[in-house]
């Protein structure tokens, strides 16, 4: 018997007056997987996430989270959420802040104190539990936000830019916590600009452009199915470059640099022999598995820009 998906949508859309924020959101997220949601700014990622959380009502289509229709109040008790633009109660201490959210979840008081201490230790803020949030750096606020998203031991967690403002150590901490959630069977729906983090964390990803899902798949199938090759060579001619198309795609030449794409590195010996037989001097051959950034640019288009770095002054100290 198949396990029902944690998240499932069918042609979900959201219109704001004349603006179509999301045109067609159709996806399926399985239990216990880390699902990456990628796209350029303005593609509809945050609007999509808000629909899944029941924070805004879809214009059309259907959607289900944990088997219930979007916005079901009982299901919300089983969901965790870290928004990108959070506004926390800066006059509260970290412990008071988590205690407030525990009350909102109607958690038992006998369990709350222990759970808060466990989470403060998990996000490495246990020594700062009595400090007011107004004294926290952006990175510390990001981590206390992650703690509140996990407070109710949710079955599915929505993380909107969870590593924004974190230094490399903070990003690793979030990555480790996210992976640990997967081992416990928790589903993570992750929206992130940091492609390097997505690449080492997510099981599957969906690419959204102009409010439409344009491709979905496992990272292994999307990235390992194509090889980029760079060859430094001399005496290349248009004729022998054209001859490469029997093995290659996207053959390009710039000076002594020849680049193309392959389905398998097993084709490289034949390509090298062909070039040498045609009188080409081959100096180096460098195969490389396509990185997620390259895949993103190919799918979304090089005209779009996805930031993969933070202003250093915004990183936590």
Buried (B, 14 or more C-beta within 10 A) or exposed (E): EEEEBBBBBEEBBBBEEEEBBBBBBBBBBBBBBBBBBBBBEEBBBBBBBBBBBBEBEBBEBEBBBBEBEBBBEEBBBBBBBBBBEBEBEEEBBBBBBBBEBBEEBEBEEEEBEEBBBEBBEBBEBBEBBEBBBEEBBBBBBBBBBBBBBBBBBBBBBBBBBBBBBBBEEBBBBBBEBBEEBBEEEBBBBBBBBBBBBBBEBBBBBBBBBBBBBBBBEEBEEBBEEBBBBBBBBEEBEEEBBEBBEEBBEEBEBEEBEBBBBBEEEEBBEEBBEBBEEBEBEBEEBEEEEBBBBBBBBBBBEEEBEBEBEBEEEEBBE
